[in-house]
């Protein structure tokens, strides 16, 4: 009797574990891991690494730009941040996430884009708001919400148009970062740019190259992340290179406010 109960319990646990595993991983891999206790299959190991990295990136992305947001709020200024570059980056993130959503890519392959879009939109709003362009900031929120609704709607924008929008992600992302990098170079400081955010975004974009290839096989998206990683590396290195001059610049700004 006790043996039957134990066997029934074990079978039930096995089924529940398999169902849970199937929510996140390939069914074939779940069967090998749980039923066959085979954890050494190379293809399934790649899936495990890609999925784990993917969900890790999503969790990290939920707060990756918050240091930047708090830095702007604390200073009540977006000095050093080019709004045009931020908007180009926002368009790149938005087009990429909507393209992935419309193509039913695994959430673990692109989910962080939702958080990045929200946080980047918030940064754009704050930069405009603290630049005494409050009306423009409010208009931006409304227009952006309409854009997201239009792109995610199943019929308003054809899928072939979505492909072209995804193709524009690379030039948009690189141009946006290049504008910011050039502004940093001319100013010889990075203003309110957050070092934590810059390096976290670089790490995430590098990891995304592998997860995109493994989970979607979409070469266009993988190449986009590769170039984005290179552009992010420039910004991250500038934050370090101009660290001392940035601190001097910010100190001058604080003294002016105090006087």
C-alpha positions in Angstrom: 0.0 0.0 0.0 2.7 2.4 1.0 4.7 1.4 -2.1 1.8 2.2 -4.4 1.2 5.6 -2.7 4.9 6.4 -3.1 4.9 5.3 -6.8 1.7 7.4 -7.5 3.3 10.4 -5.7 6.5 10.0 -7.7 4.6 9.8 -11.1 2.6 12.8 -10.2 5.8 14.8 -9.3 7.4 13.7 -12.5 4.4 14.9 -14.5 4.2 18.2 -12.7 7.9 18.7 -13.1 7.7 17.9 -16.8 4.8 20.4 -17.3 6.7 23.1 -15.5 9.9 22.4 -17.5 7.9 22.5 -20.8 6.9 26.1 -20.0 10.5 27.2 -20.4 12.4 24.6 -22.4 12.1 22.4 -25.4 9.8 19.4 -24.7 12.4 16.9 -26.0 15.0 18.2 -23.7 12.7 18.1 -20.7 12.0 14.5 -21.5 15.7 13.7 -21.6 16.4 15.6 -18.4 13.5 14.3 -16.3 12.5 10.9 -17.7 15.9 9.7 -18.9 18.0 11.6 -16.5 20.3 12.5 -19.4 21.8 15.9 -18.6 24.8 15.7 -21.0 23.1 16.0 -24.4 25.1 18.8 -26.1 22.1 20.3 -27.9 20.0 20.5 -24.8 22.9 22.0 -22.8 23.0 24.8 -25.4 19.3 25.3 -24.9 19.8 25.3 -21.1 22.6 27.9 -21.3 20.7 30.1 -23.8 17.4 30.0 -21.9 19.2 30.7 -18.5 21.1 33.6 -20.0 17.9 34.9 -21.7 15.9 35.0 -18.5 18.9 36.3 -16.6 19.1 39.2 -19.1 15.4 39.9 -18.7 15.7 40.0 -14.9 18.7 42.3 -15.2 17.1 44.5 -17.8 14.2 45.2 -15.4 16.5 47.5 -13.5 19.5 48.1 -15.8 18.6 51.7 -16.6 17.3 52.6 -13.2 20.7 54.0 -12.1 20.5 56.4 -15.1 16.9 57.4 -14.2 17.8 58.0 -10.5 20.9 60.0 -11.6 18.8 62.3 -13.7 16.1 62.6 -11.0 18.8 63.4 -8.3 20.4 66.1 -10.4 17.1 67.3 -11.9 19.1 67.5 -15.1 19.8 65.4 -18.2 23.0 67.4 -19.1 25.4 65.4 -21.3 22.6 63.1 -22.6 21.6 63.8 -26.2 17.8 63.5 -26.6 18.1 62.7 -30.3 20.4 59.8 -29.5 18.0 58.5 -26.8 15.1 58.7 -29.2 16.9 56.8 -31.9 17.9 54.1 -29.3 14.2 53.9 -28.2 13.0 53.4 -31.8 15.6 50.7 -32.3 14.5 48.9 -29.1 10.8 49.3 -30.0 11.1 48.0 -33.5 13.1 45.0 -32.3 10.7 44.1 -29.6 7.6 44.5 -31.8 9.2 42.5 -34.6 10.1 39.7 -32.1 6.5 39.8 -30.6 4.9 39.7 -34.0 7.1 36.7 -35.1 6.3 34.8 -31.9 9.9 34.4 -30.9 10.5 32.9 -27.4 10.0 35.5 -24.7 13.4 34.5 -23.3 15.0 35.7 -26.5 13.7 39.3 -26.4 11.7 40.0 -23.2 14.3 42.5 -21.8 13.4 44.8 -24.7 10.1 45.6 -22.9 11.8 46.8 -19.8 14.5 48.6 -21.9 11.8 50.4 -23.9 10.0 51.6 -20.8 13.1 52.8 -19.1 14.5 54.5 -22.2 11.2 56.2 -22.8 11.3 57.4 -19.2 14.8 58.8 -19.7 13.7 60.6 -22.8 10.7 62.0 -20.9 12.9 63.2 -18.0 15.5 64.8 -20.2 12.8 66.8 -21.9 11.0 67.6 -18.7 14.0 68.9 -16.9 15.0 70.9 -20.0 11.8 73.0 -19.5 10.0 71.3 -22.4 7.2 69.8 -20.3 4.6 70.1 -23.1 6.9 68.3 -25.5 7.5 65.6 -22.9 3.8 64.9 -22.4 3.2 64.8 -26.2 6.0 62.4 -26.6 4.4 59.9 -24.1 1.1 60.0 -26.1 2.8 59.6 -29.5 5.0 56.7 -28.3 2.0 54.9 -26.8 0.2 55.1 -30.2 3.3 53.8 -32.0 3.6 50.8 -29.8 -0.1 50.0 -30.1 0.1 50.3 -33.9 3.2 48.1 -34.3 1.9 45.3 -31.9 -1.5 45.2 -33.6 -1.8 42.0 -35.7 -3.3 43.7 -38.8 -2.4 47.4 -38.8 1.2 46.9 -39.9 2.0 44.1 -42.4 4.8 41.6 -41.4 6.9 42.6 -44.4 6.9 46.2 -43.1 7.9 44.9 -39.7 10.9 43.2 -41.4 12.0 46.5 -42.9 11.6 48.2 -39.5 13.7 45.4 -38.0 16.3 46.1 -40.7 16.4 49.7 -39.6 17.3 48.8 -36.0 21.0 48.4 -36.7 21.5 51.9 -38.3 19.2 53.5 -35.7 21.0 51.9 -32.7 24.5 52.6 -34.1 23.6 56.2 -35.1 22.1 56.9 -31.7 25.2 55.6 -29.8 27.5 57.4 -32.3 25.7 60.7 -31.6 26.1 60.2 -27.9 29.8 59.2 -28.3 30.6 62.2 -30.4 28.9 64.5 -27.9 31.0 63.0 -25.1 34.1 63.5 -27.2 33.4 67.1 -27.9 32.5 67.9 -24.3 35.3 65.8 -22.9 33.0 64.4 -20.2 30.0 62.1 -20.1 27.7 64.3 -18.0 24.8 62.4 -16.3 25.5 59.1 -18.1 25.6 56.2 -15.5 28.6 53.9 -15.5 26.6 51.1 -14.0 24.0 51.4 -16.8 26.5 51.6 -19.6 28.4 48.5 -18.6 25.3 46.5 -17.7 23.9 47.2 -21.2 27.2 46.2 -22.8 27.1 42.9 -21.0 23.5 42.2 -21.9 24.0 43.0 -25.6 27.0 40.7 -25.8 25.0 37.8 -24.2 22.1 38.4 -26.5 24.2 37.6 -29.6 24.5 33.9 -28.4 20.9 33.6 -27.2 19.5 35.1 -30.4 21.4 32.6 -32.6 20.5 29.7 -30.3 16.8 30.5 -29.8 15.6 32.2 -33.0 18.2 31.5 -35.6 17.4 35.0 -36.9 20.7 36.3 -38.5 19.4 39.8 -38.9 18.7 40.2 -35.2 22.0 38.5 -34.2 24.0 40.9 -36.4 22.1 43.8 -35.0 23.1 42.8 -31.4 26.7 42.4 -32.5 26.9 45.9 -33.8 25.0 47.2 -30.9 27.5 45.6 -28.5 30.3 47.3 -30.3 28.6 50.7 -30.1 27.7 50.1 -26.4 31.4 49.3 -25.8 32.4 52.7 -27.0 30.1 54.5 -24.6 31.1 52.2 -21.7 34.8 52.9 -22.3 34.2 56.6 -22.6 32.6 56.7 -19.2 35.8 55.3 -17.8 38.1 57.4 -19.9 36.4 60.7 -19.0 35.7 59.7 -15.4 37.9 62.4 -13.8 36.9 65.2 -16.2 33.2 64.3 -15.7 33.6 64.5 -11.9 35.2 68.0 -12.2 32.4 69.1 -14.6 29.7 67.9 -12.2 31.5 69.6 -9.2 31.5 72.9 -11.1 27.8 72.5 -11.7 27.1 71.8 -8.1 29.0 74.9 -7.1 27.1 77.1 -9.5 23.8 75.9 -8.1 25.0 76.5 -4.6 25.9 80.1 -5.5 
